[in-house]
Amino acid sequence: MAVLLRVTSTSTSTSTALPLRRNATVTSSLSLSLSCGLGLGLRNKTRSSIPLTSTPTHIIPLPLTRTSASASGSAGSDGVSGTSSLSLVGMGELLSLGFPLWVASACALALFRPRSFLWVGRRAQVLGITLTMLGMGMTLTLHDLRAALSMPKELAAGFLLQYSVMPLSGFLLSSLFHLPSHYAAGLILVACCPGGTASNIVTYLARGNVALSVLMTAASTIAAAVMTPFLTSKLAGQFVAVDPKGLFISTIQVVLAPVLAGALLNQYCNSFVYVVSPLMPFVAVATVAILCGSAIAQNAAAILSSGSLVVLAVCCLHGCGFFFGYILARMLGIDVSSSRTISIEVGMQNSVLGVVLATQHFSNPLTAVPCAVSSICHSVYGSILAGIWRCMPPTDKRD
């Protein structure tokens, strides 16, 4: 939950953001954002100015200290609870920054000790992804969902690339590698999923446009109720039977409904979100690790015998997303910072949603394997890319 100080301004007609002192607020910015799950909820990032209200405001991020916790109501009215909240946020930050390691460890354990994850059932999968999406929704307000109107070009370009580059790449790579039908369906399914919440923190580390990242993730996630079933049925229907109606209903249940519920909670139950949000990183990391481990455990023998081709195809899929997302955004005249954001949003998918949908709506359990591998792959790619771009500040837009 972001801690904000809004200062009404009558001397200017646009909304601007005051400069952020890097040495004082890097840690607090990460801590703020990580309370949403894996997403970095920096809607108020200083690189992007988004008018969230009709009155011109300056949005000043405040360090999440005991003082600011106290100002947030009963949740932080006492020093002990403020310190406990800070500890939870710090632990959440540590978990999220090591996200690729935790997921890779879970998948490795599942591969060689499958029984460790065979207890995970469908109800647990649905509950986990629902709570994760609820946490993402808590980083948004209804104002944020309307703020997309302030950057229509970037948001429209990102949305179109999200649902064109990845699905087409998944389809072409499935044919190029001659993947078995179940693996091809899984690759296309994860390619048709919306952007992943981990993309928000990667965008921040890569000096991208974090406000755009949050809005793109929200837009692609909300649209996934229609786009994911439609594209999957059209592209994967050539390989296996696809139930678009079932996919549509499941996507609404585990994505759209919890995201909107989280946004409503953040809008109208701010104190509740303040108390709950520090716990969301634990839920998100545990959900992704357990669900990916479960998908690997159920198919461990098949993966050990013929899984290298799937890993290669998934790596190529995300490579195409990152590469073409950036190149095409630049060709459309979008600035470097926003192009980095679009690249990361296109390249990083909500893989755990793919795991849940594959498990529920495809008869062959191997369909979920590309989705599980995807979670590791895009996290590693994103971390590497963030490290490179972190050392290369954008030159065509003030950072």
Sequence and secondary structure as in RCSB ss.txt:
>XXXX:A:sequence
MAVLLRVTSTSTSTSTALPLRRNATVTSSLSLSLSCGLGLGLRNKTRSSIPLTSTPTHIIPLPLTRTSASASGSA
GSDGVSGTSSLSLVGMGELLSLGFPLWVASACALALFRPRSFLWVGRRAQVLGITLTMLGMGMTLTLHDLRAALS
MPKELAAGFLLQYSVMPLSGFLLSSLFHLPSHYAAGLILVACCPGGTASNIVTYLARGNVALSVLMTAASTIAAA
VMTPFLTSKLAGQFVAVDPKGLFISTIQVVLAPVLAGALLNQYCNSFVYVVSPLMPFVAVATVAILCGSAIAQNA
AAILSSGSLVVLAVCCLHGCGFFFGYILARMLGIDVSSSRTISIEVGMQNSVLGVVLATQHFSNPLTAVPCAVSS
ICHSVYGSILAGIWRCMPPTDKRD
>XXXX:A:secstr
   EEEEE SS SS EE    HHHHHHHHHHHHHTTSSS   TT TT     SSS EEEEE   SHHHHHTT GG
GSSHHHHHHHHHHHHHHHHHHHTHHHHHHHHHHHHHH GGGTTT  HHHHHHHHHHHHHHHHTT  HHHHHGGGG
SHHHHHHHHHHHTTHHHHHHHHHHHHTT  HHHHHHHHHHHTS B TTHHHHHHHTT  HHHHHHHHHHHHHHHH
HHHHHHHHHHHTTTS   HHHHHHHHIIIIIHHHHHHHHHHHH HHHHHHHGGGHHHHHHHHHHHHHHHHHHTTH
HHHHHH HHHHHHHHHHHHHHHHHHHHHHHHTT  HHHHHHHHHHHH B HHHHHHHHHHH SSGGGGHHHHHHH
HHHHHHHHHHHHHHHTS  SSS  
